[in-house]
Amino acid sequence: MSGLYLHIPFCKSRCIYCDFYSTTSKENLLPAFVKAVCKELEVRREEANNDIINTIYWGGGTPSCLPVKAIAQIFDTIQKHYQIAPDAEITLEANPDDIEPQFITEIKELSINRFSLGVQTFNNNQLHFLGRRHTGENARKAVMTIAEAGFENISIDLIYSLPQQTLKDWEIDVNTALELPIKHLSAYSLMYEEGTRLTALRNRGIIEETEDELSVALFNSLIDRTTTAGFEHYEISNFALSGYRSRHNSSYWNNSPYIGIGPGAHSFDGKYSRRCNKENLMTYSCNPGHPPHSIEKLNDAERCDELVFTALRTCEGLDMEILTQKFGNKIARHIIANAQPHIAGGLLSQNGNKLKLTHRGIFLSDMVMRDLMIG
């Protein structure tokens, strides 16, 4: 068993671009939620098959808005029912506005050893537009507070292709991030998801999406600056100093098994089955240990497509020898045939058994992957 994912759905406010399951209601629901999480952890412990848990990831939502006492209660339950590796990576997602010295002092008494901060941008005007609660200065101070408390493994998230963002704006964001004592950086292009306020603003003509040409320039600038600073571009949206790749997220890209706990959390058995808890806090809390959920059984075509999608996201690329062993020569030949136009077009490279996205192909990865899928 590779890891545990804990979905903490609470947020103090909702960002205009977010389509993850979350709620701004907390106080009355928190005790029942914590009880339900602890019970689900207990009930589902057999799914771990007594395997060692190598990573634990607190995501959301905003896990840092939980009282430390609640985090400790949940973590005590994990320690009681699961075998955790001595060197386990234990990540807490946090909003910079929640990072206060007292919070960090209390958190340090737990086993959390990695922070992932949702900075998004250091530009105050853009932060206000996105609905973020912190300022650029809050974000800088949050990183320093965590580092000065002795935490080495710090990651931050940034978003590019924001409305009216210029190349200079983005270069300032990236440079500011790299001047801080971080070991990992995730950077995502702004997505216009259905049902979000951001998409509603675009549909009403109030904002416009960034032109593709500028988005490519922003992405190329990101790659150039991070690699110059010694960061490895190990996954499409992720950069790390040596030894600081996200082990938890890497397990997703390696199709390793994990258990997802909480409303809306996903699980994967590493082979044929995916589970998704219903996205409803009230229903989750009222059914402690047995939340309503759906289970998806994957056929060979779907499993192959997942391998193609996840492997091509990484710097290691897609190993056709492994794919052939799992799914046979016929499927492998189909994928290689469909890859040829993209190899010729400079979007894919082939080195022995490995297919990899090129620098130019990374930005067009969705199209390339879609062409290689068989499902």
C-alpha positions as CSV (number, residue, x, y, z in Angstrom):
1,M,0.0,0.0,0.0
2,S,1.6,3.2,-1.1
3,G,-0.3,5.9,0.7
4,L,-3.2,7.5,2.5
5,Y,-5.1,10.6,1.2
6,L,-7.3,12.6,3.6
7,H,-9.8,15.0,2.1
8,I,-10.5,17.9,4.4
9,P,-13.3,19.8,2.7
10,F,-13.4,22.9,4.8
11,C,-12.5,26.4,3.4
12,K,-12.9,29.8,5.0
13,S,-13.8,31.1,1.6
14,R,-14.1,29.6,-1.9
15,C,-11.7,30.7,-4.7
16,I,-13.4,31.6,-8.0
17,Y,-11.5,28.9,-10.0
18,C,-11.9,26.0,-7.6
19,D,-14.0,22.9,-8.6
20,F,-12.8,20.6,-5.8
21,Y,-15.4,19.5,-3.3
22,S,-15.3,22.0,-0.3
23,T,-17.6,23.9,2.0
24,T,-17.3,27.1,3.9
25,S,-19.5,25.7,6.8
26,K,-17.4,24.2,9.6
27,E,-18.1,24.9,13.2
28,N,-21.2,22.8,13.7
29,L,-20.1,20.0,11.4
30,L,-16.5,19.6,12.6
31,P,-16.9,17.2,15.5
32,A,-19.1,14.8,13.5
33,F,-16.7,15.1,10.5
34,V,-13.6,14.2,12.6
35,K,-15.5,11.3,14.2
36,A,-16.5,10.0,10.7
37,V,-12.9,10.3,9.4
38,C,-11.6,8.3,12.3
39,K,-14.2,5.7,11.9
40,E,-13.6,5.3,8.1
41,L,-9.9,4.9,8.8
42,E,-10.7,2.1,11.2
43,V,-13.2,0.4,9.0
44,R,-11.0,0.4,5.9
45,R,-7.7,-0.6,7.5
46,E,-8.0,-4.1,6.0
47,E,-7.7,-2.5,2.6
48,A,-4.1,-1.8,3.5
49,N,-3.4,-5.5,3.9
50,N,-0.9,-4.7,6.7
51,D,1.3,-3.1,4.0
52,I,3.6,-0.2,5.0
53,I,2.1,3.3,4.4
54,N,4.8,5.3,2.7
55,T,3.0,8.6,2.3
56,I,0.1,10.5,3.9
57,Y,-1.3,13.5,2.2
58,W,-3.7,16.0,3.9
59,G,-5.6,17.7,1.0
60,G,-8.8,19.6,0.5
61,G,-10.2,22.1,0.9
62,T,-7.9,23.6,3.4
63,P,-6.5,21.2,6.0
64,S,-4.7,24.0,7.8
65,C,-8.0,25.5,8.8
66,L,-8.6,22.5,11.1
67,P,-7.7,22.9,14.7
68,V,-4.4,21.2,15.5
69,K,-6.3,19.1,18.1
70,A,-8.5,17.6,15.3
71,I,-5.4,16.9,13.1
72,A,-3.8,15.2,16.1
73,Q,-6.9,13.1,16.7
74,I,-7.0,11.9,13.1
75,F,-3.3,11.2,13.1
76,D,-3.6,9.2,16.3
77,T,-6.2,7.0,14.6
78,I,-3.9,6.4,11.6
79,Q,-1.1,5.4,13.9
80,K,-3.4,3.0,15.8
81,H,-4.6,1.1,12.7
82,Y,-1.9,1.4,10.0
83,Q,1.8,0.7,9.8
84,I,3.6,3.9,8.8
85,A,7.1,3.8,7.4
86,P,9.7,5.5,9.6
87,D,10.6,7.8,6.7
88,A,7.1,8.3,5.5
89,E,6.4,11.6,3.7
90,I,3.5,13.3,5.5
91,T,2.2,16.4,3.7
92,L,-0.2,19.1,4.9
93,E,-1.7,21.5,2.4
94,A,-2.0,24.9,3.9
95,N,-3.2,28.4,3.1
96,P,-0.5,31.1,3.8
97,D,-3.0,33.0,5.9
98,D,-3.2,30.1,8.4
99,I,0.5,30.0,9.0
100,E,1.1,31.5,12.4
101,P,4.0,30.7,14.8
102,Q,1.7,29.1,17.3
103,F,0.1,26.9,14.7
104,I,3.6,25.7,13.4
105,T,4.8,25.1,17.0
106,E,1.8,22.8,17.6
107,I,2.1,21.1,14.2
108,K,5.7,20.4,14.8
109,E,4.7,18.1,17.7
110,L,3.0,15.8,15.2
111,S,4.8,13.8,12.5
112,I,4.0,16.2,9.6
113,N,7.3,16.8,7.7
114,R,6.2,18.5,4.4
115,F,4.1,21.6,3.7
116,S,2.4,22.4,0.5
117,L,1.4,26.1,0.4
118,G,-1.3,27.4,-1.9
119,V,0.3,30.6,-2.9
120,Q,-0.9,30.8,-6.5
121,T,0.6,34.3,-7.1
122,F,2.5,37.0,-5.1
123,N,0.6,39.7,-7.0
124,N,-1.9,41.3,-4.6
125,N,-4.3,42.4,-7.4
126,Q,-4.4,38.9,-8.9
127,L,-4.8,37.3,-5.4
128,H,-7.8,39.6,-4.8
129,F,-9.3,38.6,-8.2
130,L,-8.9,34.9,-7.4
131,G,-10.6,35.2,-4.1
132,R,-7.5,34.3,-2.1
133,R,-7.4,35.4,1.6
134,H,-3.6,36.2,1.8
135,T,-1.3,38.8,0.3
136,G,2.0,38.3,-1.4
137,E,3.7,39.4,1.8
138,N,1.7,36.9,3.8
139,A,2.9,34.1,1.5
140,R,6.5,35.1,1.8
141,K,6.2,35.3,5.6
142,A,4.5,31.9,5.7
143,V,7.3,30.2,3.9
144,M,9.9,31.8,6.2
145,T,7.9,30.9,9.3
146,I,7.7,27.3,8.3
147,A,11.4,27.2,7.4
148,E,12.6,28.9,10.5
149,A,10.7,26.3,12.6
150,G,12.9,23.6,11.1
151,F,10.8,22.3,8.3
152,E,13.0,21.6,5.2
153,N,10.5,20.1,2.8
154,I,8.4,23.0,1.6
155,S,6.4,23.2,-1.7
156,I,4.4,26.0,-3.1
157,D,1.7,26.1,-5.8
158,L,1.6,28.8,-8.5
159,I,-1.0,29.5,-11.2
160,Y,-0.2,31.1,-14.6
161,S,-2.3,32.3,-17.5
162,L,-4.3,34.5,-15.2
163,P,-6.4,37.2,-16.9
164,Q,-4.3,40.2,-17.8
165,Q,-1.2,38.5,-16.5
166,T,1.9,39.6,-18.4
167,L,5.2,37.7,-19.0
168,K,6.9,40.1,-16.6
169,D,4.2,39.5,-13.9
170,W,4.9,35.8,-14.2
171,E,8.6,36.1,-14.1
172,I,8.3,38.1,-10.9
173,D,6.2,35.4,-9.4
174,V,8.6,32.6,-10.3
175,N,11.7,34.6,-9.2
176,T,10.0,35.5,-5.9
177,A,9.2,31.8,-5.3
178,L,12.8,30.7,-6.1
179,E,14.3,33.2,-3.8
180,L,12.5,31.5,-0.9
181,P,13.7,28.3,0.9
182,I,11.5,25.9,-1.0
183,K,12.4,22.5,-2.3
184,H,9.4,21.9,-4.6
185,L,7.3,24.0,-6.9
186,S,4.0,23.1,-8.6
187,A,2.7,25.4,-11.4
188,Y,-0.6,25.0,-13.2
189,S,-2.2,26.8,-16.0
190,L,-5.5,28.4,-15.0
191,M,-8.4,26.1,-15.9
192,Y,-11.9,27.3,-16.6
193,E,-14.0,24.5,-15.0
194,E,-17.8,24.3,-15.4
195,G,-19.8,25.6,-12.5
196,T,-17.1,28.0,-11.2
197,R,-17.4,31.7,-10.8
198,L,-14.3,32.1,-13.0
199,T,-16.1,30.4,-15.9
200,A,-19.2,32.5,-15.3
201,L,-17.1,35.7,-15.6
202,R,-15.6,34.5,-18.9
203,N,-19.0,33.4,-20.3
204,R,-20.4,36.9,-19.5
205,G,-17.5,38.6,-21.3
206,I,-16.1,40.2,-18.2
207,I,-12.7,38.5,-18.5
208,E,-10.9,36.7,-21.4
209,E,-8.8,33.6,-21.4
210,T,-5.1,34.1,-22.0
211,E,-4.0,33.6,-25.6
212,D,-2.2,30.3,-26.4
213,E,0.9,32.1,-27.6
214,L,1.3,33.9,-24.3
215,S,0.5,30.8,-22.3
216,V,3.3,29.0,-24.1
217,A,5.7,31.8,-23.4
218,L,4.8,31.7,-19.7
219,F,5.3,28.0,-19.6
220,N,8.6,28.1,-21.3
221,S,9.8,30.9,-19.0
222,L,8.8,28.7,-16.0
223,I,10.9,25.8,-17.3
224,D,13.9,27.9,-18.2
225,R,14.0,29.7,-14.8
226,T,13.4,26.6,-12.6
227,T,15.9,24.4,-14.4
228,T,18.5,27.2,-14.2
229,A,17.9,27.3,-10.5
230,G,18.6,23.6,-10.2
231,F,15.1,22.2,-10.1
232,E,14.3,19.0,-12.0
233,H,11.2,19.2,-14.2
234,Y,10.0,15.7,-13.2
235,E,6.3,15.9,-14.1
236,I,4.4,18.3,-16.4
237,S,3.4,20.6,-13.6
238,N,6.0,19.8,-11.0
239,F,9.6,20.8,-10.3
240,A,11.8,19.7,-7.4
241,L,15.4,20.0,-6.1
242,S,17.2,16.7,-6.0
243,G,15.6,14.3,-3.5
244,Y,12.5,16.4,-3.0
245,R,10.0,15.0,-5.6
246,S,6.5,14.7,-4.1
247,R,6.5,11.0,-3.2
248,H,2.8,10.9,-2.7
249,N,1.8,12.5,-6.0
250,S,4.5,10.3,-7.7
251,S,2.6,7.2,-6.5
252,Y,-0.5,8.5,-8.5
253,W,1.6,8.7,-11.7
254,N,3.1,5.3,-11.0
255,N,-0.4,3.8,-10.6
256,S,0.4,2.7,-7.0
257,P,-2.4,1.8,-4.6
258,Y,-3.8,4.4,-2.1
259,I,-6.7,4.8,0.2
260,G,-8.7,8.0,0.1
261,I,-10.6,9.0,3.2
262,G,-13.2,11.8,3.5
263,P,-16.1,13.1,1.4
264,G,-15.2,13.1,-2.3
265,A,-11.9,11.2,-1.7
266,H,-10.8,8.7,-4.4
267,S,-9.1,5.4,-3.8
268,F,-7.3,3.0,-6.1
269,D,-6.3,-0.7,-5.5
270,G,-3.4,-0.5,-7.9
271,K,-5.0,-2.9,-10.4
272,Y,-8.6,-2.9,-11.4
273,S,-10.8,-0.9,-9.0
274,R,-11.3,2.8,-8.2
275,R,-13.6,4.0,-5.4
276,C,-15.0,7.5,-4.9
277,N,-16.8,8.7,-1.7
278,K,-19.9,10.8,-2.4
279,E,-19.2,14.6,-2.3
280,N,-21.5,15.5,0.6
281,L,-20.3,16.4,4.0
282,M,-23.6,15.9,5.8
283,T,-24.1,12.5,4.3
284,Y,-20.5,11.5,5.0
285,S,-20.7,12.7,8.7
286,C,-24.0,10.9,9.2
287,N,-22.7,7.5,8.1
288,P,-19.4,7.2,10.0
289,G,-17.2,4.5,8.6
290,H,-19.6,3.6,5.8
291,P,-20.0,6.7,3.6
292,P,-22.0,6.3,0.4
293,H,-19.5,5.7,-2.5
294,S,-19.3,4.4,-6.0
295,I,-16.8,1.7,-7.3
296,E,-15.5,1.7,-10.9
297,K,-14.1,-1.5,-12.3
298,L,-11.5,-0.8,-14.9
299,N,-11.2,-2.9,-18.1
300,D,-8.0,-3.5,-19.9
301,A,-8.5,-0.6,-22.3
302,E,-9.1,1.8,-19.4
303,R,-6.1,0.5,-17.4
304,C,-3.9,0.9,-20.5
305,D,-5.1,4.5,-21.1
306,E,-4.4,5.3,-17.4
307,L,-0.8,4.0,-17.8
308,V,-0.3,6.1,-21.0
309,F,-1.7,9.2,-19.4
310,T,0.2,9.0,-16.1
311,A,3.5,7.8,-17.5
312,L,3.7,10.5,-20.2
313,R,3.2,13.1,-17.5
314,T,6.6,12.2,-16.0
315,C,10.2,12.8,-17.2
316,E,10.7,9.0,-17.3
317,G,8.0,8.7,-20.0
318,L,6.1,5.7,-21.2
319,D,8.0,2.4,-21.1
320,M,6.6,0.4,-24.0
321,E,8.2,-2.8,-22.8
322,I,6.2,-2.6,-19.5
323,L,3.1,-1.7,-21.5
324,T,3.6,-4.7,-23.8
325,Q,4.0,-7.1,-20.8
326,K,0.8,-5.8,-19.3
327,F,-1.4,-5.5,-22.4
328,G,0.1,-7.4,-25.2
329,N,1.8,-6.7,-28.6
330,K,-1.4,-5.7,-30.5
331,I,-2.1,-2.8,-28.2
332,A,1.6,-1.8,-28.1
333,R,1.8,-1.7,-31.9
334,H,-1.4,0.4,-32.0
335,I,0.1,3.0,-29.6
336,I,3.4,3.1,-31.4
337,A,1.6,3.6,-34.8
338,N,-0.4,6.5,-33.3
339,A,2.7,8.0,-31.8
340,Q,4.5,8.3,-35.2
341,P,2.9,11.5,-36.4
342,H,3.7,13.2,-33.0
343,I,7.3,11.9,-33.2
344,A,7.6,13.3,-36.7
345,G,6.0,16.5,-35.5
346,G,8.5,17.0,-32.7
347,L,5.9,16.5,-29.9
348,L,7.2,13.0,-28.8
349,S,10.6,11.5,-28.7
350,Q,11.4,7.8,-28.9
351,N,14.6,6.4,-27.3
352,G,14.7,2.6,-27.3
353,N,11.5,1.4,-25.5
354,K,10.7,4.9,-24.1
355,L,8.2,7.4,-25.4
356,K,8.6,10.9,-23.9
357,L,7.0,14.3,-24.5
358,T,9.4,16.8,-25.9
359,H,9.7,20.3,-24.5
360,R,7.2,21.5,-27.1
361,G,5.0,18.5,-26.7
362,I,4.4,19.1,-23.0
363,F,2.2,22.1,-23.7
364,L,0.2,20.0,-26.2
365,S,0.2,17.0,-23.9
366,D,-3.6,16.6,-23.7
367,M,-3.9,16.2,-27.5
368,V,-0.9,13.8,-27.7
369,M,-2.2,11.6,-24.9
370,R,-5.7,11.5,-26.3
371,D,-4.3,10.3,-29.7
372,L,-2.5,7.4,-27.9
373,M,-5.4,6.2,-25.8
374,I,-7.3,3.1,-26.9
375,G,-10.4,3.3,-24.7
